[in-house]
């Protein structure tokens, strides 16, 4: 190590014992670096969540359709009208405050970037041969993941690809998907975060993170990431249903139905969206609406349909239509 400090090199086998210490130091710094990055990401997620709440609050307070306005009582109409008059006086103030905060934040990021001398990074170079081999391994791993559903073996191959090229964005995403399919959500988030560092607009990576957070029962956070997908592709039916399902789990059943309906507008036969809507209607005790949509029976979810029909019969015990639909479900289950 001394020769490196002096700018020369000569063999000195007596100092080779330092290598294990060096590797230990490298591993320690890698862990500390991951800890710092995760902390920074948590801060950004918290900021985004607060920002998202601000946007939602503004919409809820100042945006109402004609139909909604006409349902207000006189006091609510007066209050809403007064707030709309005052709104313009807030606009310029909010604009100035948010612009100043944004500029200050960007300046802080620039200062940190310069302090760390990140522009001087020059020791991470990949040979063309390594890039090619990494791509070949990625394609092999992706085939194991997508075609064969062999997630564990796919991870092994993708790890080999990432050893050769740790910035292979699609390999990172594919590894995250494999981990998600194995219900290893926290590990999947670590990998998908790395993929998003390389491409923050990658829809599949954003969706993967939303689904992982949903799998961890972190529904508010999952909605934040689902919204990021929908900013890019408002008609992504899978993400629409993910958001609907999260809203349902947060007991926001009316909102869940709205988003499930948006998914069903794109694919009227999307089973998961039917299920989300049906469960939300049932939890709101809107049994007639749920039955009108036939959300369970039409998707061959007969057990769920029976629960719904039984609850309806407790309220309307002599309803012949409900009895007939219940019998249809029982007959269908016998044939299974």
C-alpha positions in Angstrom: 0.0 0.0 0.0 2.9 2.3 0.7 4.1 2.2 -2.9 0.7 3.3 -4.1 1.0 6.4 -1.8 4.4 7.2 -3.2 3.3 6.8 -6.8 5.6 3.8 -7.5 5.3 0.1 -7.3 7.7 -2.6 -6.2 7.1 -6.2 -5.0 6.8 -6.4 -1.2 5.3 -9.7 -0.2 5.7 -8.9 3.5 2.7 -6.5 3.2 0.3 -8.9 1.5 -1.4 -9.5 4.8 -3.1 -6.1 4.3 -5.3 -7.4 1.5 -7.9 -9.0 3.8 -8.2 -5.8 5.7 -8.6 -3.9 2.4 -11.4 -6.2 1.3 -13.1 -5.9 4.7 -12.9 -2.1 4.4 -14.5 -2.3 0.9 -17.4 -4.5 2.2 -17.9 -2.1 5.1 -18.1 1.0 2.8 -20.5 -0.8 0.5 -22.9 -1.5 3.4 -22.5 2.0 4.7 -23.2 3.3 1.1 -26.3 1.2 0.8 -27.5 2.5 4.2 -27.0 6.1 3.1 -28.7 5.6 -0.2 -31.7 3.9 1.5 -31.9 6.8 4.0 -31.9 9.3 1.2 -34.6 7.4 -0.7 -36.8 7.3 2.4 -36.5 11.1 2.7 -37.5 11.5 -0.9 -40.4 9.1 -0.5 -41.6 11.1 2.6 -41.3 14.3 0.6 -43.2 12.8 -2.3 -45.9 11.5 0.1 -46.4 15.0 1.6 -46.4 16.6 -1.9 -49.0 14.0 -3.0 -51.2 14.8 0.0 -50.9 18.6 -0.8 -52.1 18.0 -4.4 -54.9 15.7 -3.2 -56.0 18.3 -0.6 -56.0 21.1 -3.2 -58.1 19.0 -5.6 -60.6 18.0 -2.8 -61.0 21.6 -1.6 -61.2 23.5 -4.9 -62.4 21.1 -7.6 -66.0 20.1 -7.7 -68.2 19.1 -10.6 -71.6 20.8 -11.3 -73.3 17.7 -10.1 -71.4 17.6 -6.9 -72.0 21.4 -6.3 -75.8 21.0 -6.8 -75.8 18.3 -4.0 -74.4 20.8 -1.5 -76.7 22.5 1.0 -76.9 26.3 1.1 -74.2 26.6 3.8 -71.8 24.4 1.8 -72.5 26.3 -1.4 -71.7 29.6 0.3 -68.5 28.2 1.9 -67.3 26.7 -1.4 -68.0 29.9 -3.3 -66.1 31.9 -0.7 -63.1 29.6 -1.0 -63.0 29.8 -4.8 -62.9 33.6 -4.5 -60.0 33.5 -2.1 -58.2 30.8 -4.2 -56.5 33.3 -6.6 -54.9 35.2 -3.8 -53.2 31.9 -2.7 -52.0 30.9 -6.1 -49.1 33.4 -6.5 -48.0 32.8 -2.8 -47.9 29.1 -3.3 -46.1 29.4 -6.6 -43.4 31.6 -5.0 -42.9 29.3 -2.0 -42.7 26.1 -4.0 -40.4 27.6 -6.6 -38.0 28.9 -3.9 -38.1 25.5 -2.0 -37.4 23.7 -5.3 -34.5 25.9 -6.2 -33.0 25.6 -2.7 -33.3 21.8 -2.8 -31.6 21.7 -6.3 -28.8 23.9 -5.1 -28.2 21.6 -2.1 -28.1 18.6 -4.3 -25.6 20.3 -6.6 -23.4 21.2 -3.6 -23.4 17.6 -2.3 -22.6 16.3 -5.9 -19.6 18.7 -6.1 -18.4 17.9 -2.5 -18.3 14.2 -3.3 -16.5 14.9 -6.6 -18.8 12.5 -8.4 -17.8 13.9 -11.8 -14.3 12.6 -11.2 -15.4 9.0 -11.1 -13.1 7.1 -13.6 -12.4 3.6 -12.2 -15.6 1.9 -13.2 -15.1 0.8 -16.8 -16.7 -2.2 -18.5 -15.1 -3.9 -21.5 -17.2 -4.6 -24.6 -16.7 -8.3 -24.0 -18.2 -8.0 -20.5 -21.1 -6.0 -21.8 -21.8 -8.6 -24.5 -21.5 -11.6 -22.1 -23.7 -9.8 -19.5 -26.4 -9.3 -22.2 -26.3 -13.0 -23.1 -26.7 -14.0 -19.5 -29.5 -11.5 -19.0 -31.4 -13.0 -21.9 -30.9 -16.5 -20.5 -32.1 -15.3 -17.1 -35.1 -13.5 -18.5 -36.2 -16.6 -20.4 -36.0 -18.6 -17.1 -38.1 -15.9 -15.4 -40.7 -15.2 -18.0 -41.1 -18.4 -20.0 -40.2 -21.1 -17.5 -41.2 -19.4 -14.2 -38.0 -20.8 -12.7 -37.4 -17.8 -10.5 -34.6 -19.1 -8.3 -32.4 -20.3 -11.2 -33.2 -17.1 -13.1 -31.8 -15.1 -10.1 -28.6 -17.1 -10.2 -28.1 -16.3 -13.9 -29.0 -12.7 -13.5 -26.5 -12.4 -10.7 -23.8 -13.5 -13.1 -24.9 -10.9 -15.6 -24.8 -8.2 -12.9 -21.2 -9.2 -11.8 -20.1 -8.3 -15.4 -22.3 -5.2 -15.6 -23.8 -3.9 -12.4 -25.6 -1.2 -14.3 -27.6 -3.6 -16.5 -31.0 -2.0 -15.8 -33.2 -4.8 -17.2 -31.2 -7.4 -15.3 -31.8 -5.6 -12.1 -35.5 -5.2 -12.9 -35.9 -8.9 -13.8 -34.1 -10.0 -10.6 -36.5 -7.8 -8.7 -39.5 -9.4 -10.4 -38.2 -12.9 -9.6 -37.8 -11.9 -5.9 -41.3 -10.4 -6.0 -42.8 -13.7 -7.4 -41.0 -15.5 -4.5 -42.7 -13.1 -2.1 -39.3 -11.7 -1.1 -40.7 -8.1 -1.3 -38.0 -6.3 0.7 -35.2 -7.9 -1.3 -37.1 -7.1 -4.5 -37.4 -3.4 -3.6 -33.6 -3.2 -3.1 -33.0 -4.4 -6.6 -35.8 -2.4 -8.3 -34.5 0.7 -6.6 -31.2 0.1 -8.3 -33.0 -0.3 -11.6 -34.9 3.0 -11.1 -31.6 4.8 -10.3 -30.7 4.0 -13.9 -34.1 4.7 -15.4 -36.6 6.5 -13.1 -39.4 6.3 -15.8 -39.3 2.6 -16.4 -43.0 1.6 -16.0 -42.4 -2.1 -15.2 -39.9 -1.2 -12.4 -42.3 1.4 -11.0 -45.2 -1.1 -11.1 -42.9 -3.8 -9.5 -42.2 -1.5 -6.6 -45.9 -0.6 -6.2 -46.8 -4.3 -6.0 -44.0 -5.1 -3.6 -45.2 -2.3 -1.2 -48.7 -3.7 -1.5 -47.4 -7.1 -0.6 -45.8 -5.6 2.5 -49.2 -4.0 3.4 -47.7 -0.5 2.8 -50.8 0.7 0.9 -50.3 4.4 1.0 -46.7 4.1 -0.2 -47.9 1.6 -2.9 -50.4 4.2 -4.2 -47.6 6.8 -4.5 -45.7 4.5 -6.8 -48.8 3.4 -8.7 -49.5 7.1 -9.4 -46.0 7.4 -10.9 -46.9 4.7 -13.4 -50.2 6.3 -14.2 -48.5 9.7 -14.8 -46.7 7.9 -17.7 -49.5 5.6 -18.8 -53.0 6.6 -17.4 -54.6 3.5 -19.0 -52.3 0.9 -17.5 -55.1 -1.5 -16.3 -52.9 -3.5 -13.9 -51.7 -0.4 -12.1 -55.3 1.0 -12.0 -56.3 -2.2 -10.2 -53.3 -2.1 -7.9 -54.4 1.4 -6.8 -58.0 0.3 -6.5 -57.0 -2.7 -4.3 -54.8 -0.5 -2.1 -57.7 1.9 -1.6 -59.9 -1.0 -0.7 -57.4 -2.2 1.9 -57.4 1.4 3.3 -61.2 1.1 3.7 -61.6 3.8 1.0 -64.3 1.7 -0.7 -65.9 4.4 -2.9 -62.6 5.5 -4.2 -61.6 1.9 -4.8 -64.7 1.4 -6.9 -63.9 4.5 -9.0 -60.4 3.1 -9.9 -61.6 -0.4 -10.4 -64.2 1.0 -12.9 -61.3 2.7 -14.7 -59.5 -0.6 -15.1 -62.8 -2.3 -16.3 -63.3 0.4 -18.9 -60.0 -0.8 -20.5 -60.7 -4.5 -20.0 -64.3 -5.3 -19.0 -63.3 -8.9 -18.2 -60.4 -8.2 -15.9 -61.0 -10.6 -13.1 -59.0 -8.9 -10.4 -60.8 -5.6 -11.0 -64.1 -7.3 -10.8 -63.1 -8.8 -7.5 -61.9 -5.5 -6.1 -65.1 -3.8 -7.1 -67.3 -6.6 -5.8 -65.6 -6.7 -2.5 -65.8 -2.9 -2.1 -69.5 -2.9 -2.9 -70.0 -5.7 -0.4 -68.1 -3.9 2.3 -70.3 -0.9 1.7 -73.2 -3.2 2.0 -74.4 -2.3 -1.5 -75.5 -5.8 -2.3 -77.9 -4.9 -5.0 -75.3 -3.0 -6.9 -72.8 -5.8 -6.6 -75.4 -8.3 -7.8 -76.4 -6.0 -10.7 -72.8 -6.2 -11.9 -72.7 -10.0 -11.4 -69.1 -9.3 -10.5 -68.5 -12.7 -8.9 -70.7 -15.1 -10.7 -69.7 -13.9 -14.2 -66.1 -14.5 -13.3 -66.9 -18.0 -11.9 -66.0 -16.9 -8.3 -69.0 -18.9 -7.0 -68.0 -19.1 -3.3 -67.7 -15.3 -3.1 -71.0 -15.0 -5.0 -72.7 -17.3 -2.5 -71.5 -15.1 0.4 -73.0 -12.1 -1.3 -76.3 -13.8 -2.1 -76.7 -15.1 1.5 -76.2 -11.7 2.9 -78.8 -10.3 0.4 -81.3 -13.0 1.4 -81.0 -11.9 5.1 -82.2 -8.5 4.0 -84.6 -9.5 1.3 -85.4 -13.2 2.1 -88.2 -13.7 -0.5 -86.3 -12.3 -3.5 -86.8 -14.9 -6.2 -84.0 -13.6 -8.5 -81.4 -13.8 -5.7 -82.6 -17.4 -4.9 -82.2 -18.4 -8.5 -78.7 -16.9 -8.8 -77.7 -18.7 -5.6 -79.0 -22.0 -6.9 -77.0 -21.4 -10.1 -73.8 -21.0 -8.1 -74.5 -24.2 -6.1 -75.1 -26.1 -9.3 -71.9 -24.7 -10.8 -69.9 -25.8 -7.7 -71.2 -29.3 -8.0 -69.9 -29.5 -11.6 -66.4 -28.5 -10.5 
